Amino acid sequence: MKILVLVAHPNLEGSRINQRFAKELQSIENVTIHNLYEVYPDEKIDVAREQQLLLDHDRIVLQFPLYWYSSPSLLKKWQDEVLAYGFAYGSDGTKLHGKELLVAISTGGPNEAYQAGGYNNFTLSELLRPFQQTANLIGARYLPIYSVSSSFQLSDEQVEAGATAYAAHITREW
């Protein structure tokens, strides 16, 4: 299985979690790490290149920090441009059918903030429904999310354990 990890963090160098998680994946065979903010600092997306990357991989992982209950803006732009009608959806848009989609996020808030009655009122699963529906629309299988909460309070040991668990999660046979 070939796995494409789209890392969408506008300041990856300043992120303990997302930077460490991406680094953990570097030595894993058949995993391609694709840092969108590094590749597209001008936000001019090479749609053909991105679509070919999707075609070349079996599992697509969207790795990002949760920003305002969604993804950072470049990932949203990537979705708008790359997952085009006739490629990813529509009567002829079957190119991604049978692929797998997995969302991996980090949050600053604690787990209990993401539940009914919690600070954010909704679970992470509920907040990420647009990604699940994207998977449905493009004919991909939506896999269980991977999340790390309280990212600013984690010890170095917790970050390391999280990186190991993340690698196991995204490479797991579902």
N, C-alpha and C positions, 0 to 999 in steps of 0.2 A: 504494500500500500504506500502510495506517495502522498505526503501531507504538505500542503501549502499553508504557512502561517503568515497572515497579513497583520503586521504589527502597526497599529495606528495610535501612536503617542506623539503629540507635538513637541515634547521635550523628553525624549527617551533617556538622554544622558543624565537628566535630573530625577529619574524615576528609579527608586530602589527595586520595586516589584517588577515592573514590565521589563526593565533592562536585565534584571537577573533571570527572569523567566526566558527571555529570548536567548540569553547566553547559555542557559541550560540545554537548549534545543540544538545548539550549533554542532554538537558532536554526534547527533543521532542520524543514522543513515536514513535516507529517503524523506528527510524533512527539509523543506526549503523555507528559509526565513526571509520575508519580503517586507522591509521597513518602508511604508508608504511615504512618510514625511522625509525620509532620507532620499528616496528615489525621485520624489516630486516636490522639491522645496518651493517651486513656482506654482504648484497645484495644477499643472498642465499634464493630464493623465494620458498616457499612451494606451488607448483602448485596445488596439490590436494585440499589443504585448501582454496586457493584463488578461485578455480573453484567452490567449494561448497558454498562459500560466494556469488558468483554471482548467483548461482542457487537458493539460499535462499532469494533473494531480487528481487524486481520488477523494481526498478529504480537504476541506477548506476550513481553516481556523481563523476567526476574527478575534484578535487579541487587542484589547484597548481598556483604558480607564473609563469608568462610567462618568459621562459629562452631562449634567442636566437631564438625567434619566435616558440618555441615548449615547451615541458614539461621538467621538471628535469629528469635526466638520469634514476633514479630508476623507474619512471612511464613508460618510454619507455621500459625498460627491463621487467617490469611487463607485458606490452602489448605483447611483443615478446614471452614470456614464457607461460603466462596464456591463452591468446586468441589463443590457438593452433588449428592446422588443426585437424579435426575430433571432436573437441569440439565446437569451436566458428564459424568455417567456413569449407567449403568443403562439399562433398556430404552427409556425416554423421554429419557434424558440425552444428547442429541446436539447440543446448542447450540454446542459448541466444535469439532465435527468440521470438519476442513479448515483450522483455524487453525495457526499455527506457534508453537512455544515455544523460547525461547533463554535459557540461563542465562549470566549475566555475573558473575564473582566476582573478589574480591581475596583474597589470602592474605598472611599475614605471613612465612611460610616460603618458602625458595627452591624453584625447580622441582625440583631433585634430591631434595627431601624428599618429593615426591609421585610415588614410583615404587616398584615392587617392590624390597624390600631397603632402601629409603630410610627416613628417620626416621618417616614416617607409614605405611609399608608398602604403600600403595595409590596408584594414579594418581588424578588428579582425576576422570577419567572414571568410574572405579570408585566413588569416593566419592559422585559425583552421580547414580548409578543410580536412586535414588528419584525424581528429577526426570524422568529419561528414562521411567521406568515411568508416572509421572503423565501425561506427554504421550501415551503409548500408551493409557492408560485413557480419557482424555478425547477421543481421536481426533485429536490434534494431531500435527503433524510436528515432531520434535525436531531442532533445528539444532545445529551445532557450537558448543560452549561458547566463551566469551571469558574468559580469565583473565589476571590480573596477579599475579605472585608477588614476594616480597621487598618488599612495599609500603612497609615502614618505611625501607628503604635506598635507595629510588629518588631520583635527582636531579630537580630541577625540569624539566630537559630531557626526562628519561625519562617523567615524568608527562605532560608535554605531548604527547610522541610517542604515549604510550599512549592518551590521550584522542582523538587524531585517528584512531588505529587502531581504537579502540572504536566510534566513530561510523561508520566505514566498515564494520566487521563487522556491526553490527546493522541497517544499511540495505542491505546487500548482497542481491542477488537470488540465492537459493540454488537 
